[in-house]
Amino acid sequence: MTERNGPPRRVLIVDDERSIRETLRMILEYERYEVEEAASGHEALAKVSERIPAAALLDVKMPDMDGLEVLRSLRERGVEAPVIVISGHGDVATAVEATRLGAFDFLEKPLQRERVLLTLRNAIEGYRLASENRELQRESTWELVGDSAPMRALRATIERAAPTPATVLITGESGTGKELVARAIHAQSPRRDRSLVQVNCAAIPDELIESELFGHEKGSFTGAVRKQIGKFTAADGGTIFLDEVGDMSPRTQAKVLRVLQSGEVEPVGASGCVIVDVRVVAATHRDLEEEIAGGRFREDLYYRLNVIPIATPPLREHLEDLPQLVEFFVKRFAEDNAYRAREFDEEARELMRTLPWRGNVRELKNLVERLLILAPGDSIGRDDVAQAVGGAAGEISEALFSIESLKEFREVSERLFILHKLERFDWNVTQTAQAIQTPRSNLYKKMEQYDIRRQEAEST
């Protein structure tokens, strides 16, 4: 009987040069890897058909069948083990093609021992975690929940938009499920079997976002110690989700526009461009027409993105879905985190329907989890909800009124204010800074000054 899965540290070395194979074998066996060798692409495929390795080191330049052909054949056969491509003639086109075919990384000869070992460890561990996560995600996928008219209309729009190649712009308030919409579009599209690559444009510093999106060449800027493949290239054949696209700098907007117009990606420091086939889905909580009027967003990019507009409704516009959402969150938290599932009585649900829900469905999800953890009874009632939503204000009042000096009052009140706002915006620093009308750099300084960390708020 053929063995399909081998030990977690079995590595296949594929190279037509015996000296390279022997060198790599010595390096890996010293680190207690089990090593197999193949001197050709055909021999490699034969060995993999007998037993799948934990990872493979695969040379590009080989007679009869080169490394990219081997990689393509492995993926066509459904072999998902990580492959690290190595070459003595590194170039952008080869690296891009290897990445498109699913290579984990691209190493140039002469190989450096530490780099090989680090890449191999990352590949094996990353594949193990990804395999575990795929199993978990099948059981714990967050969904677009609700049977109200706004939610039915949203799902209908997704069903019409998903099969097309058109660019989609998702707009809506924070916490309304824009990421879920993007994932639903990809899952129902012809690209569903390829990558969905997500980029949070608000979370990446301006000086790094170009490198993150488009990649960079080794030595193209201070700190660029190796070549990096950008997110657009990694998403080739699939979908890229540009979350908070309204936060991109004008320079980055211009380069994204170029990709949309021509499909050309220009890595930072590169002398040429790479052609990619990517479906773009973007999202923002901003009013981009106002941003255009204020000179902060390109009008031509807006029209390129806004081919299919999709607006996610705020929770206050479909409160009839609240009981179904609460039931869904209770079930998910019980399954995923082993929380004790409990019913919300009618008085509790009635009070929840009167709340403003400025944080929308995300705020509701956080409240349900807080109540499942903190509420003492067998069911959750009106008093439990009232305490959960009003407890923070009570704690703030008690803390402030016990202060004796004006200086300490200012510091404590400012700290509590920042904590409250960060929690409201789900710890998105950019959105919080905009809401309280202060530069993001100043908010970071305040968080450092008051030793504000996310886990503190989550544990209260």
C-alpha positions as CSV (number, residue, x, y, z in Angstrom):
1,M,0.0,0.0,0.0
2,T,1.4,3.4,-0.9
3,E,2.2,5.7,1.9
4,R,0.6,9.1,1.4
5,N,1.8,11.1,4.4
6,G,5.2,11.0,5.8
7,P,6.9,12.2,9.0
8,P,6.6,15.9,9.6
9,R,10.4,16.5,9.0
10,R,10.9,14.6,5.8
11,V,12.4,17.0,3.1
12,L,12.9,16.2,-0.6
13,I,15.9,17.8,-2.3
14,V,15.5,18.1,-6.1
15,D,18.6,19.2,-8.0
16,D,20.6,17.8,-10.9
17,E,23.9,18.9,-9.3
18,R,25.1,16.2,-6.9
19,S,27.3,18.6,-5.0
20,I,24.3,20.8,-4.2
21,R,22.3,17.8,-3.0
22,E,25.1,16.6,-0.8
23,T,25.6,20.1,0.7
24,L,21.9,20.5,1.5
25,R,21.8,16.9,2.9
26,M,24.6,17.7,5.4
27,I,22.9,20.9,6.5
28,L,19.5,19.3,7.0
29,E,20.6,16.0,8.5
30,Y,22.6,18.0,11.1
31,E,19.3,19.6,12.1
32,R,17.7,16.1,12.2
33,Y,15.6,16.3,9.1
34,E,15.0,13.1,7.2
35,V,16.3,13.7,3.6
36,E,15.4,12.3,0.2
37,E,17.1,13.2,-3.0
38,A,16.0,13.4,-6.6
39,A,18.4,14.2,-9.5
40,S,15.6,15.1,-12.0
41,G,12.1,16.4,-12.1
42,H,10.7,13.0,-13.2
43,E,12.4,11.3,-10.3
44,A,11.0,13.9,-7.9
45,L,7.4,13.2,-9.1
46,A,7.9,9.5,-8.7
47,K,9.2,9.9,-5.1
48,V,6.3,12.2,-4.2
49,S,3.8,9.7,-5.6
50,E,5.1,7.2,-3.1
51,R,5.2,9.5,-0.1
52,I,4.5,13.2,0.3
53,P,7.3,15.1,2.0
54,A,6.9,17.8,4.6
55,A,8.6,20.2,2.2
56,A,10.7,20.3,-1.0
57,L,13.7,22.2,-2.1
58,L,13.4,22.5,-5.9
59,D,16.0,23.7,-8.4
60,V,14.7,25.7,-11.4
61,K,17.3,24.8,-14.0
62,M,17.3,21.1,-14.7
63,P,17.5,19.1,-18.0
64,D,14.4,17.5,-19.5
65,M,12.0,19.0,-16.9
66,D,12.7,22.2,-15.1
67,G,11.6,23.1,-11.6
68,L,8.6,25.2,-12.6
69,E,7.2,22.3,-14.6
70,V,7.7,20.0,-11.6
71,L,5.9,22.6,-9.3
72,R,3.1,22.9,-11.7
73,S,2.7,19.1,-11.9
74,L,2.7,18.8,-8.1
75,R,-0.1,21.4,-7.8
76,E,-2.1,19.8,-10.5
77,R,-1.9,16.5,-8.7
78,G,-3.2,18.1,-5.5
79,V,0.1,18.0,-3.6
80,E,0.0,21.0,-1.3
81,A,3.2,20.5,0.6
82,P,5.3,23.7,0.6
83,V,7.9,24.0,-2.1
84,I,11.0,26.3,-1.9
85,V,12.4,27.1,-5.3
86,I,16.1,27.7,-5.7
87,S,18.0,29.1,-8.6
88,G,21.5,30.3,-9.6
89,H,20.0,32.7,-12.0
90,G,17.4,34.6,-10.0
91,D,15.2,37.0,-11.9
92,V,11.8,38.7,-11.3
93,A,9.9,36.8,-13.9
94,T,11.0,33.4,-12.5
95,A,10.2,34.4,-9.0
96,V,6.8,35.7,-10.0
97,E,6.0,32.5,-11.9
98,A,7.1,30.4,-9.0
99,T,4.9,32.4,-6.6
100,R,1.9,32.2,-9.0
101,L,2.3,28.4,-9.1
102,G,2.3,28.3,-5.3
103,A,5.9,28.3,-4.2
104,F,6.5,29.2,-0.6
105,D,9.7,31.2,-1.3
106,F,12.4,31.7,-3.8
107,L,16.1,31.4,-2.8
108,E,19.1,32.4,-4.9
109,K,22.4,30.5,-5.1
110,P,24.8,30.4,-3.4
111,L,22.6,29.2,-0.6
112,Q,23.2,30.5,2.9
113,R,22.8,27.9,5.6
114,E,20.8,30.0,8.1
115,R,18.5,31.3,5.3
116,V,17.7,27.8,4.1
117,L,17.0,26.5,7.6
118,L,14.8,29.6,8.5
119,T,12.8,29.4,5.3
120,L,12.3,25.6,5.7
121,R,11.2,25.9,9.3
122,N,8.7,28.7,8.4
123,A,7.4,26.7,5.4
124,I,6.7,23.5,7.4
125,E,5.2,25.3,10.4
126,G,3.1,27.6,8.2
127,Y,1.7,24.6,6.2
128,R,0.9,22.8,9.5
129,L,-0.9,25.8,10.9
130,A,-2.7,26.5,7.6
131,S,-3.9,22.9,7.5
132,E,-5.3,23.1,11.0
133,N,-6.9,26.5,10.3
134,R,-8.7,25.2,7.2
135,E,-10.3,22.5,9.3
136,L,-11.3,25.0,12.0
137,Q,-12.7,27.5,9.4
138,R,-15.0,24.9,8.0
139,E,-16.7,24.8,11.4
140,S,-16.4,28.4,12.5
141,T,-17.1,30.7,9.6
142,W,-18.7,34.0,10.4
143,E,-21.6,34.6,8.0
144,L,-23.9,37.4,6.7
145,V,-26.8,36.7,9.0
146,G,-30.3,38.1,8.7
147,D,-33.5,37.8,6.7
148,S,-34.5,41.5,6.7
149,A,-35.1,43.3,3.4
150,P,-31.6,45.1,3.6
151,M,-29.8,41.8,4.2
152,R,-31.7,40.0,1.4
153,A,-30.9,42.9,-1.0
154,L,-27.2,42.7,0.1
155,R,-27.0,39.0,-0.6
156,A,-28.7,39.4,-4.0
157,T,-26.2,42.0,-5.0
158,I,-23.3,39.8,-4.0
159,E,-24.8,36.9,-6.1
160,R,-25.0,39.1,-9.1
161,A,-21.6,40.7,-8.7
162,A,-19.5,37.6,-7.7
163,P,-19.5,35.7,-11.1
164,T,-18.2,38.8,-13.0
165,P,-14.6,40.1,-13.2
166,A,-15.8,43.7,-12.4
167,T,-14.1,45.7,-9.6
168,V,-16.3,46.1,-6.5
169,L,-16.3,49.0,-4.0
170,I,-17.9,48.1,-0.6
171,T,-18.9,51.1,1.5
172,G,-20.4,51.2,5.0
173,E,-19.9,52.1,8.6
174,S,-17.3,50.3,10.7
175,G,-18.6,47.0,12.0
176,T,-21.1,46.4,9.3
177,G,-19.4,43.3,7.7
178,K,-17.5,44.7,4.7
179,E,-14.8,42.0,5.0
180,L,-17.5,39.3,5.1
181,V,-19.0,40.8,1.9
182,A,-15.5,40.7,0.2
183,R,-15.1,37.0,1.2
184,A,-18.5,36.1,0.0
185,I,-17.8,37.7,-3.4
186,H,-14.6,35.7,-3.7
187,A,-16.2,32.5,-2.5
188,Q,-18.9,32.7,-5.2
189,S,-16.6,33.8,-8.0
190,P,-14.8,31.7,-10.7
191,R,-11.6,32.6,-8.8
192,R,-12.7,30.8,-5.6
193,D,-9.9,28.2,-5.9
194,R,-7.2,30.8,-6.1
195,S,-5.9,33.1,-3.3
196,L,-7.9,35.9,-1.6
197,V,-5.2,38.3,-0.4
198,Q,-6.3,40.9,2.1
199,V,-4.5,44.2,2.7
200,N,-5.6,46.6,5.5
201,C,-4.5,49.9,3.9
202,A,-5.1,51.8,7.2
203,A,-2.8,49.5,9.2
204,I,0.3,49.8,7.0
205,P,2.6,52.9,7.4
206,D,2.7,55.2,4.3
207,E,6.4,54.5,3.8
208,L,5.8,50.7,3.6
209,I,2.5,50.3,1.8
210,E,4.0,50.5,-1.7
211,S,6.4,47.7,-0.9
212,E,3.6,45.7,0.7
213,L,1.3,46.1,-2.3
214,F,3.8,45.9,-5.2
215,G,6.9,44.2,-3.7
216,H,10.5,45.5,-3.8
217,E,13.9,44.6,-5.1
218,K,16.8,43.7,-2.7
219,G,18.6,46.9,-1.7
220,S,15.9,49.2,-3.1
221,F,15.6,51.0,0.2
222,T,17.1,50.9,3.7
223,G,16.1,47.6,5.3
224,A,15.3,45.8,2.0
225,V,17.7,42.9,2.7
226,R,15.9,40.6,0.3
227,K,13.5,40.7,-2.6
228,Q,9.8,40.7,-1.6
229,I,6.8,39.7,-3.7
230,G,4.0,42.2,-3.3
231,K,0.3,41.4,-2.5
232,F,-0.9,42.1,-6.1
233,T,1.6,39.5,-7.4
234,A,0.7,37.0,-4.7
235,A,-3.0,37.4,-5.7
236,D,-2.4,36.8,-9.4
237,G,-5.2,34.7,-10.7
238,G,-7.3,35.4,-7.6
239,T,-8.7,38.3,-5.7
240,I,-7.1,41.2,-3.7
241,F,-9.2,42.9,-1.0
242,L,-8.1,46.4,-0.3
243,D,-9.7,47.2,3.0
244,E,-9.9,50.9,4.0
245,V,-8.8,51.9,0.6
246,G,-9.6,55.6,1.4
247,D,-6.6,55.7,3.7
248,M,-4.0,55.3,0.9
249,S,-1.6,58.1,0.1
250,P,-1.9,59.9,-3.3
251,R,1.3,58.2,-4.6
252,T,0.0,54.7,-3.8
253,Q,-3.4,55.6,-5.3
254,A,-1.6,56.5,-8.6
255,K,0.1,53.1,-8.7
256,V,-3.1,51.2,-7.8
257,L,-4.8,53.0,-10.7
258,R,-2.0,51.9,-13.0
259,V,-2.6,48.2,-12.0
260,L,-6.4,48.6,-12.7
261,Q,-5.8,50.2,-16.0
262,S,-3.1,48.0,-17.4
263,G,-2.6,45.0,-15.1
264,E,1.1,46.2,-14.6
265,V,2.8,46.0,-11.2
266,E,6.1,47.8,-10.7
267,P,8.0,46.6,-7.7
268,V,9.9,49.3,-5.7
269,G,13.4,49.6,-7.2
270,A,12.6,47.4,-10.2
271,S,13.6,48.3,-13.8
272,G,10.5,46.7,-15.3
273,C,6.9,45.7,-14.7
274,V,5.1,42.4,-14.0
275,I,1.7,41.6,-15.6
276,V,-0.9,40.3,-13.2
277,D,-4.5,39.1,-13.5
278,V,-6.2,40.2,-10.3
279,R,-9.8,40.9,-9.4
280,V,-10.0,43.9,-7.1
281,V,-12.5,44.3,-4.3
282,A,-12.1,47.5,-2.2
283,A,-13.8,48.7,1.0
284,T,-13.9,51.9,3.0
285,H,-15.9,53.5,5.8
286,R,-15.2,57.0,4.3
287,D,-17.4,59.0,1.9
288,L,-15.0,58.9,-1.1
289,E,-17.0,61.7,-2.9
290,E,-16.2,63.9,0.1
291,E,-12.6,62.8,0.0
292,I,-12.4,63.7,-3.7
293,A,-13.9,67.1,-3.1
294,G,-11.3,67.6,-0.4
295,G,-8.4,66.6,-2.7
296,R,-7.6,63.5,-0.7
297,F,-8.7,60.8,-3.1
298,R,-8.3,60.5,-6.9
299,E,-11.5,60.8,-8.9
300,D,-10.2,58.6,-11.7
301,L,-9.4,55.8,-9.2
302,Y,-12.8,56.2,-7.6
303,Y,-14.5,55.5,-10.9
304,R,-12.2,52.5,-11.5
305,L,-13.1,51.0,-8.2
306,N,-16.8,51.9,-8.1
307,V,-17.8,49.7,-11.1
308,I,-20.1,47.7,-8.8
309,P,-21.0,49.6,-5.6
310,I,-22.2,47.6,-2.6
311,A,-23.3,49.3,0.6
312,T,-23.5,47.4,3.9
313,P,-26.4,48.5,6.0
314,P,-25.9,49.7,9.6
315,L,-27.5,47.5,12.3
316,R,-30.0,50.2,13.2
317,E,-31.5,49.8,9.7
318,H,-32.2,46.0,10.2
319,L,-32.9,45.6,13.9
320,E,-35.4,42.9,13.0
321,D,-32.3,40.7,12.5
322,L,-31.1,41.3,16.0
323,P,-32.6,38.1,17.6
324,Q,-31.1,36.0,14.8
325,L,-27.7,37.6,15.1
326,V,-27.7,37.1,18.9
327,E,-28.6,33.4,18.4
328,F,-25.9,33.0,15.8
329,F,-23.2,34.6,18.0
330,V,-24.2,32.6,21.0
331,K,-23.9,29.4,19.0
332,R,-20.6,30.3,17.5
333,F,-19.0,31.4,20.8
334,A,-20.3,28.2,22.5
335,E,-18.8,26.0,19.7
336,D,-15.5,27.9,19.2
337,N,-14.7,28.9,22.8
338,A,-16.7,26.5,24.9
339,Y,-18.7,29.3,26.5
340,R,-22.0,28.1,28.1
341,A,-24.8,28.8,25.7
342,R,-27.6,30.8,27.3
343,E,-30.9,32.3,26.1
344,F,-31.5,36.1,26.0
345,D,-35.0,36.7,27.4
346,E,-37.5,39.0,25.6
347,E,-36.8,42.0,28.0
348,A,-33.1,41.7,27.2
349,R,-33.7,41.7,23.5
350,E,-36.1,44.6,23.8
351,L,-33.5,46.7,25.6
352,M,-30.9,45.7,23.0
353,R,-33.2,47.0,20.2
354,T,-33.2,50.5,21.8
355,L,-29.4,50.8,21.9
356,P,-27.8,53.1,19.3
357,W,-25.3,50.5,18.0
358,R,-22.7,52.9,16.7
359,G,-20.3,50.0,16.4
360,N,-22.9,48.0,14.5
361,V,-22.8,44.2,14.2
362,R,-19.2,44.1,15.6
363,E,-20.4,45.9,18.7
364,L,-23.2,43.4,19.1
365,K,-20.8,40.5,18.7
366,N,-18.6,41.9,21.4
367,L,-21.6,42.5,23.7
368,V,-22.8,39.0,23.3
369,E,-19.4,37.6,24.2
370,R,-19.1,39.8,27.2
371,L,-22.5,38.7,28.5
372,L,-21.8,35.0,28.0
373,I,-18.6,35.5,30.1
374,L,-19.9,37.8,32.8
375,A,-23.7,37.3,33.2
376,P,-24.2,35.0,36.3
377,G,-27.6,33.4,35.7
378,D,-28.9,30.6,33.5
379,S,-30.4,33.1,31.1
380,I,-29.5,36.7,30.2
381,G,-32.0,39.3,31.2
382,R,-32.5,43.1,30.9
383,D,-30.5,43.8,34.0
384,D,-27.5,41.9,32.6
385,V,-27.6,43.9,29.4
386,A,-28.1,47.2,31.2
387,Q,-25.1,46.5,33.4
388,A,-22.9,45.4,30.5
389,V,-23.6,48.5,28.4
390,G,-23.7,50.9,31.4
391,G,-21.0,49.4,33.6
392,A,-18.2,51.1,31.9
393,A,-19.8,54.6,32.5
394,G,-20.3,53.7,36.2
395,E,-16.7,52.6,36.6
396,I,-15.4,55.8,34.9
397,S,-17.5,58.0,37.2
398,E,-16.3,56.2,40.3
399,A,-12.7,56.4,39.2
400,L,-12.8,60.1,38.4
401,F,-14.6,61.3,41.5
402,S,-12.1,59.6,43.7
403,I,-9.2,61.7,42.3
404,E,-7.9,64.6,44.4
405,S,-5.6,66.6,42.0
406,L,-6.5,68.3,38.8
407,K,-3.3,66.9,37.1
408,E,-4.3,63.3,37.9
409,F,-7.9,64.0,36.9
410,R,-6.7,65.0,33.4
411,E,-4.5,62.0,33.0
412,V,-7.0,59.5,34.2
413,S,-9.9,60.9,32.3
414,E,-7.8,61.1,29.1
415,R,-6.7,57.5,29.5
416,L,-10.2,56.3,30.1
417,F,-11.5,58.3,27.1
418,I,-8.8,56.8,24.8
419,L,-9.6,53.3,26.0
420,H,-13.3,53.8,25.4
421,K,-12.8,55.1,21.9
422,L,-10.3,52.4,20.9
423,E,-12.7,49.7,22.0
424,R,-15.6,51.4,20.1
425,F,-13.5,51.3,16.9
426,D,-12.3,47.7,17.5
427,W,-8.8,49.0,18.2
428,N,-8.3,50.5,14.7
429,V,-5.9,53.3,15.6
430,T,-6.4,55.2,12.3
431,Q,-10.2,55.3,12.7
432,T,-9.9,56.2,16.4
433,A,-7.5,59.0,15.7
434,Q,-9.8,60.5,13.1
435,A,-12.8,60.2,15.4
436,I,-11.1,62.1,18.3
437,Q,-9.5,64.6,15.8
438,T,-5.9,63.9,16.6
439,P,-3.0,62.8,14.4
440,R,-2.4,59.0,14.5
441,S,1.2,59.6,15.7
442,N,-0.1,61.6,18.7
443,L,-2.5,58.8,19.6
444,Y,0.3,56.3,19.5
445,K,2.3,58.5,21.9
446,K,-0.7,58.8,24.2
447,M,-1.1,55.0,24.2
448,E,2.5,54.6,25.1
449,Q,2.4,57.3,27.7
450,Y,-0.6,55.7,29.5
451,D,0.6,52.1,28.8
452,I,-2.6,51.3,26.9
453,R,-2.7,47.8,25.4
454,R,-5.4,45.9,23.7
455,Q,-5.5,43.0,26.2
456,E,-6.2,45.4,29.1
457,A,-9.5,46.5,27.5
458,E,-10.4,42.9,26.5
459,S,-10.0,41.6,30.0
460,T,-12.2,44.2,31.7
